[in-house]
Amino acid sequence: MPPPLSKVLVIRLSSIGDIVLTSPFLRVFKARYPETELHFVVRKEYADLVRWNPNIDKLITVDVAHGRKALETLNLALGAEGYDAVFDLHHHLRTRIIRNGVSRNIHHVDKRALRRLLLVSTHLNWYGAVMPVPERYIETASRYGVAPDERGCELFYPDELREDTLVRLCARGWDAQTRIIGLCPGSRHFTKRWPLAKYLRLTTLLLERGFAVAVLGSAEDAEAGQALQAVDPSRVFSFCGTTTLIETAALLERCAVVAANDSGLMHMATAVRRPVTAIFGSTVREFGFYPYNSRASVIEVAGLSCRPCTFIGRRSCPKGHFRCMENISVERVLEAVMEMAE
């Protein structure tokens, strides 16, 4: 018989996609235990991804730039809370420091690390049935009767932000009668980025079909955003590096379809209920990070013997040919986007 739960702690420090993928856990846990006080720990720079989530009773942020001292200070504060359980959905050295001694009842996500290592290093697949990451998170609370529902990820933010986004788009020259396609050409690692030349060609073809284009990403994607905007500055609008995370979410929600690499913005797009065309290169569905319970198509090169070559991405293709991305044609992505736009 599991112990009663009056107050629990959930930890997921980073990054964008991983935090968005915790939303199904928060939803189904709160549905099962509506009276339980749920606290959530996240890095301060990602706090807006969960700040308005109604399933969180207390949001706790930490600045990891301050190093171990910040983690230990947080650990002392959490130790005084009297948590009945801790669910560590990150399971990292930092989160072990944060949770140490906070509760006698600690559960952490099973990352399937050995199976992941075998798949990358030997291409032997021992995963069996693929379990999406949100369901791995939910698995940590299975002993409490918490189970997945059929819904996907979700992201919450104030209604006024939606209006601000509309004003911002119109100020850039967007005709509200024109449907807009979101493009997310960035990703932290090179081998997860579809080549910019292909995004440029896709942009041209989308404009020819009467769409406008919004380019979304971080400051690191600004150069790519400028290149895409240069195709037609009157109908291509780059917001790379000029919006906050939550403003980016609101912009994604304005899009008819979003085409994205395997990235945090891909998961954000599914969380705001946008149809997504996801472009996967060096990573595969077994890792669990495919679009979750959402309207999405995944474009990838099946049967490539060197794939996957990594779990998180690489700075360059270890084989030198980059076929996992180069062999994905613009026409194939365009067809998927058009099907989603119907």
Backbone torsions as a table, in degrees:
resi	resn	phi	psi	omega
1	MET	NA	117.4	-178.8
2	PRO	-66.4	149.4	179.6
3	PRO	-67.3	156.7	177.3
4	PRO	-65.4	153.0	-177.1
5	LEU	-123.6	99.5	175.6
6	SER	-96.7	-27.3	178.6
7	LYS	-148.7	128.3	179.7
8	VAL	-129.9	158.2	178.2
9	LEU	-118.8	132.7	175.0
10	VAL	-116.9	134.1	-178.3
11	ILE	-123.1	125.2	167.4
12	ARG	-152.5	105.6	-172.2
13	LEU	-78.7	-40.9	-174.4
14	SER	-159.2	178.7	-16.4
15	SER	-101.8	-158.8	-169.8
16	ILE	-53.8	-58.5	-176.1
17	GLY	-62.6	-42.5	-178.8
18	ASP	-61.2	-38.0	179.3
19	ILE	-70.4	-43.5	176.8
20	VAL	-58.6	-37.3	-178.3
21	LEU	-71.3	-9.2	174.5
22	THR	-79.5	-14.1	-173.2
23	SER	-61.0	-37.3	175.0
24	PRO	-62.8	-38.9	176.2
25	PHE	-58.5	-48.8	-178.2
26	LEU	-60.4	-41.3	-177.5
27	ARG	-66.4	-50.5	-175.4
28	VAL	-73.6	-30.5	176.6
29	PHE	-66.3	-46.0	-178.9
30	LYS	-67.2	-32.8	176.9
31	ALA	-66.2	-36.2	179.6
32	ARG	-77.9	-34.9	-178.0
33	TYR	-129.5	70.8	-175.6
34	PRO	-63.4	-24.1	-178.5
35	GLU	-90.1	-9.0	-179.5
36	THR	-74.2	133.5	176.5
37	GLU	-80.1	120.6	-174.1
38	LEU	-111.9	120.8	177.4
39	HIS	-108.3	146.1	-175.6
40	PHE	-131.9	129.8	177.8
41	VAL	-106.7	130.5	-178.6
42	VAL	-147.2	155.4	173.1
43	ARG	-64.4	143.3	-170.8
44	LYS	-60.6	-32.3	-176.8
45	GLU	-71.8	-13.9	179.5
46	TYR	-109.5	7.6	-171.4
47	ALA	-59.9	-33.9	-177.0
48	ASP	-64.4	-19.6	179.3
49	LEU	-68.0	-20.2	-179.1
50	VAL	-129.5	0.2	-172.9
51	ARG	-57.8	-38.5	-175.4
52	TRP	-103.5	12.9	179.9
53	ASN	-70.6	119.1	-175.2
54	PRO	-69.2	-11.5	179.5
55	ASN	-84.9	-6.8	179.4
56	ILE	-101.9	125.7	179.5
57	ASP	-89.2	-28.8	178.9
58	LYS	-146.9	124.7	178.0
59	LEU	-100.2	129.1	-178.3
60	ILE	-121.5	127.1	-179.2
61	THR	-112.2	155.6	178.3
62	VAL	-138.4	141.1	177.9
63	ASP	-100.4	100.6	-175.7
64	VAL	-72.3	-12.4	176.9
65	ALA	-63.2	-20.9	178.8
66	HIS	-85.9	3.3	171.7
67	GLY	74.1	-159.5	-174.8
68	ARG	-59.5	-32.9	-178.3
69	LYS	-59.5	-41.1	179.3
70	ALA	-64.6	-38.3	-179.8
71	LEU	-67.6	-41.7	-179.2
72	GLU	-70.1	-35.8	176.6
73	THR	-64.0	-43.0	177.3
74	LEU	-63.5	-41.0	179.3
75	ASN	-57.6	-42.2	178.5
76	LEU	-63.5	-42.5	179.7
77	ALA	-65.1	-41.4	-178.8
78	LEU	-69.1	-30.9	179.8
79	GLY	-61.5	-23.7	-179.5
80	ALA	-86.3	-4.9	-175.0
81	GLU	-79.7	-27.1	-179.0
82	GLY	73.8	52.1	-178.6
83	TYR	-73.8	137.1	176.0
84	ASP	-79.7	-22.6	178.2
85	ALA	-160.0	152.5	173.6
86	VAL	-124.6	130.9	176.2
87	PHE	-114.3	105.3	-178.8
88	ASP	-92.5	102.1	-178.1
89	LEU	-91.3	11.2	179.5
90	HIS	-115.4	-49.4	177.7
91	HIS	54.5	67.5	-176.4
92	HIS	-133.3	165.0	178.3
93	LEU	-53.3	-43.5	-179.5
94	ARG	-62.1	-42.5	-177.6
95	THR	-72.7	-27.3	175.5
96	ARG	-67.1	-36.6	175.9
97	ILE	-65.5	-43.1	-178.5
98	ILE	-63.6	-40.6	-172.6
99	ARG	-90.7	-10.3	-173.1
100	ASN	-55.3	115.6	176.9
101	GLY	76.3	1.7	-177.3
102	VAL	-70.6	-31.8	178.4
103	SER	-154.1	153.8	173.9
104	ARG	-82.6	-6.7	-173.6
105	ASN	-118.3	86.4	-174.6
106	ILE	-116.7	134.2	177.9
107	HIS	-126.8	136.4	179.0
108	HIS	-130.0	155.1	-178.1
109	VAL	-65.1	141.5	173.4
110	ASP	-91.6	110.3	-176.2
111	LYS	-83.6	0.9	-177.5
112	ARG	53.1	44.3	-171.1
113	ALA	-62.2	-40.1	-178.6
114	LEU	-67.6	-45.1	178.9
115	ARG	-63.4	-37.1	177.7
116	ARG	-63.1	-45.5	179.3
117	LEU	-62.1	-43.1	179.9
118	LEU	-64.1	-40.1	-179.0
119	LEU	-65.8	-41.8	-179.3
120	VAL	-71.9	-43.2	-171.7
121	SER	-86.5	-30.8	-176.8
122	THR	-122.6	-9.8	-175.4
123	HIS	60.9	23.4	170.1
124	LEU	-88.5	124.4	-174.4
125	ASN	-99.3	105.4	178.7
126	TRP	-107.3	16.4	-176.9
127	TYR	-72.9	-34.4	-171.8
128	GLY	70.0	-138.3	177.4
129	ALA	-64.0	134.3	-178.4
130	VAL	-77.9	125.5	175.8
131	MET	-106.7	115.3	178.9
132	PRO	-60.2	151.8	-178.2
133	VAL	-54.7	-43.4	178.4
134	PRO	-56.3	-34.1	179.7
135	GLU	-78.1	-25.9	171.6
136	ARG	-66.9	-38.6	175.9
137	TYR	-62.6	-46.8	-178.8
138	ILE	-63.9	-32.2	178.6
139	GLU	-55.4	-31.0	-178.6
140	THR	-64.3	-21.1	-178.8
141	ALA	-112.5	16.7	-176.0
142	SER	-63.3	-31.7	-179.5
143	ARG	-65.6	-16.1	179.2
144	TYR	-97.5	11.1	178.9
145	GLY	79.9	14.7	178.1
146	VAL	-85.9	128.9	-176.4
147	ALA	-139.0	157.1	179.2
148	PRO	-63.7	150.0	168.3
149	ASP	-104.1	-167.9	-177.1
150	GLU	-98.6	6.3	-177.8
151	ARG	-91.5	163.2	-178.8
152	GLY	-95.5	-153.9	178.4
153	CYS	-78.3	162.9	177.8
154	GLU	-145.2	155.2	-177.5
155	LEU	-141.8	131.4	-174.5
156	PHE	-115.9	141.8	173.8
157	TYR	-161.2	164.7	-173.9
158	PRO	-65.5	147.8	179.1
159	ASP	-61.0	-33.4	-178.0
160	GLU	-63.7	-25.4	178.2
161	LEU	-67.6	-34.3	176.4
162	ARG	-62.8	-41.5	178.7
163	GLU	-68.0	-40.6	177.9
164	ASP	-60.2	-37.7	179.8
165	THR	-65.3	-41.9	177.9
166	LEU	-61.6	-43.6	178.4
167	VAL	-61.7	-42.4	-178.3
168	ARG	-64.3	-43.1	179.4
169	LEU	-64.8	-44.6	-179.4
170	CYS	-64.8	-35.4	178.3
171	ALA	-65.1	-25.6	178.1
172	ARG	-83.8	-4.4	177.6
173	GLY	105.2	9.1	179.7
174	TRP	-73.3	131.1	173.3
175	ASP	-85.8	116.0	-174.3
176	ALA	-60.8	-14.5	177.2
177	GLN	-82.5	-10.5	-178.2
178	THR	-94.9	127.0	178.2
179	ARG	-71.0	144.7	-174.0
180	ILE	-119.3	135.8	177.4
181	ILE	-104.5	131.0	177.2
182	GLY	-89.9	132.9	175.2
183	LEU	-119.1	131.4	179.5
184	CYS	-123.1	86.0	-171.9
185	PRO	-80.4	-3.9	-174.5
186	GLY	-96.1	166.2	169.4
187	SER	-170.2	154.1	-175.3
188	ARG	-61.7	-32.4	-174.1
189	HIS	-116.1	142.5	-175.4
190	PHE	-55.3	-45.1	-172.7
191	THR	-72.9	-0.5	174.4
192	LYS	-106.1	7.9	-178.9
193	ARG	-107.6	120.2	169.7
194	TRP	-64.4	137.0	-173.5
195	PRO	-55.2	141.8	-178.7
196	LEU	-58.7	-37.8	179.4
197	ALA	-57.5	-34.5	178.8
198	LYS	-73.6	-38.4	175.2
199	TYR	-63.7	-36.1	177.7
200	LEU	-63.0	-45.4	179.0
201	ARG	-65.5	-40.5	178.1
202	LEU	-61.0	-41.5	179.0
203	THR	-59.5	-46.7	179.2
204	THR	-58.3	-44.2	-178.2
205	LEU	-68.7	-34.6	177.4
206	LEU	-67.9	-40.8	177.8
207	LEU	-63.7	-39.9	178.6
208	GLU	-61.7	-26.4	179.6
209	ARG	-92.9	8.7	172.1
210	GLY	91.0	7.4	178.8
211	PHE	-88.9	157.6	163.4
212	ALA	-96.8	166.3	-176.9
213	VAL	-132.7	132.3	171.8
214	ALA	-112.0	126.3	179.5
215	VAL	-102.4	125.3	-173.2
216	LEU	-125.0	141.5	-179.8
217	GLY	169.6	-174.2	-178.4
218	SER	-88.2	-178.9	177.5
219	ALA	-60.9	-30.0	178.2
220	GLU	-66.5	-18.8	-180.0
221	ASP	-97.6	4.7	-174.0
222	ALA	-60.0	-40.0	-179.2
223	GLU	-64.1	-42.6	177.2
224	ALA	-64.2	-40.9	178.6
225	GLY	-61.3	-40.9	179.3
226	GLN	-65.8	-38.5	179.7
227	ALA	-65.0	-41.5	179.2
228	LEU	-69.4	-39.7	179.7
229	GLN	-64.2	-31.9	-179.3
230	ALA	-65.1	-17.6	177.7
231	VAL	-60.9	-39.8	176.4
232	ASP	-166.2	90.8	-175.8
233	PRO	-59.8	-16.5	-179.8
234	SER	-82.6	-16.4	-177.7
235	ARG	-132.3	-2.5	175.9
236	VAL	-117.4	122.9	-174.0
237	PHE	-121.5	114.6	178.6
238	SER	-94.5	129.7	176.4
239	PHE	-116.0	13.6	-176.3
240	CYS	-61.2	120.3	177.5
241	GLY	79.0	3.4	-176.9
242	THR	-112.4	-1.2	-178.2
243	THR	-128.1	154.7	172.9
244	THR	-75.4	171.0	178.6
245	LEU	-57.9	-45.5	-174.7
246	ILE	-74.5	-30.0	172.7
247	GLU	-66.1	-37.2	176.2
248	THR	-62.3	-39.7	177.3
249	ALA	-60.3	-43.2	179.8
250	ALA	-65.4	-36.8	175.8
251	LEU	-66.8	-41.2	177.1
252	LEU	-58.7	-38.5	-179.0
253	GLU	-65.3	-23.3	178.6
254	ARG	-77.6	-13.3	-174.1
255	CYS	-83.3	144.7	175.7
256	ALA	-71.2	-39.5	178.4
257	VAL	-147.2	150.3	175.4
258	VAL	-121.7	128.8	172.3
259	ALA	-106.8	124.1	-172.1
260	ALA	-145.4	151.8	169.2
261	ASN	-72.9	174.1	173.8
262	ASP	-68.3	97.7	-171.9
263	SER	-155.9	172.8	176.8
264	GLY	-60.3	-36.8	-179.3
265	LEU	-66.9	-29.1	174.4
266	MET	-59.8	-46.1	179.8
267	HIS	-69.2	-36.0	176.3
268	MET	-62.2	-39.7	179.6
269	ALA	-62.9	-42.3	177.8
270	THR	-66.1	-33.4	-177.5
271	ALA	-70.3	-24.6	175.3
272	VAL	-99.1	18.2	171.1
273	ARG	65.6	35.4	175.3
274	ARG	-96.3	140.9	172.0
275	PRO	-62.5	137.8	-173.6
276	VAL	-126.9	133.5	165.4
277	THR	-104.0	110.5	-174.9
278	ALA	-101.7	131.6	-177.2
279	ILE	-108.4	114.5	-176.3
280	PHE	-110.8	130.2	178.8
281	GLY	-108.3	-90.3	-172.5
282	SER	-81.9	-6.3	-178.5
283	THR	-111.0	162.1	-173.9
284	VAL	-134.2	166.5	-173.9
285	ARG	-65.0	-26.6	-179.4
286	GLU	-57.3	-27.3	179.6
287	PHE	-70.2	-15.5	172.0
288	GLY	94.6	4.6	-172.6
289	PHE	-102.9	18.0	175.4
290	TYR	-69.6	161.2	177.5
291	PRO	-52.9	131.5	-170.6
292	TYR	-101.2	121.3	175.0
293	ASN	43.2	51.7	-176.4
294	SER	-141.1	167.4	176.3
295	ARG	-78.9	105.9	-174.1
296	ALA	-154.6	151.4	169.7
297	SER	-122.0	139.9	-179.5
298	VAL	-111.4	122.7	179.7
299	ILE	-101.8	123.8	-178.8
300	GLU	-155.1	166.5	176.6
301	VAL	-97.7	105.5	-178.6
302	ALA	-78.3	149.7	173.7
303	GLY	76.1	11.8	178.8
304	LEU	-79.4	119.6	-169.4
305	SER	-65.0	-24.1	-177.6
306	CYS	-92.5	3.1	-176.8
307	ARG	-106.8	131.3	2.3
308	PRO	-84.1	148.9	176.5
309	CYS	-104.6	-1.2	-174.9
310	THR	-163.8	162.8	174.3
311	PHE	-95.8	-41.4	-176.2
312	ILE	-108.2	-13.0	-177.2
313	GLY	119.7	159.3	-179.0
314	ARG	-128.7	163.9	177.0
315	ARG	-75.2	-22.8	179.8
316	SER	-157.0	164.2	177.6
317	CYS	-73.9	122.7	-178.2
318	PRO	-66.0	-19.6	179.0
319	LYS	-94.1	-16.1	178.3
320	GLY	87.7	-8.9	-175.8
321	HIS	-102.7	-23.7	177.1
322	PHE	54.7	39.1	-176.7
323	ARG	-65.2	-26.9	-177.8
324	CYS	-61.6	-24.1	176.0
325	MET	-110.4	-41.5	-177.7
326	GLU	-61.6	-29.4	-178.1
327	ASN	-85.7	3.7	173.6
328	ILE	-94.8	112.1	-174.3
329	SER	-80.0	155.9	175.6
330	VAL	-62.4	-39.7	-178.4
331	GLU	-62.1	-37.1	179.7
332	ARG	-66.2	-43.4	178.3
333	VAL	-67.3	-42.9	179.2
334	LEU	-59.6	-44.4	179.6
335	GLU	-59.6	-42.3	178.6
336	ALA	-64.4	-41.9	178.6
337	VAL	-63.0	-44.4	-179.1
338	MET	-63.3	-39.4	177.8
339	GLU	-62.7	-39.9	178.7
340	MET	-68.6	-29.6	-176.0
341	ALA	-80.0	-12.5	-177.2
342	GLU	-68.6	NA	NA
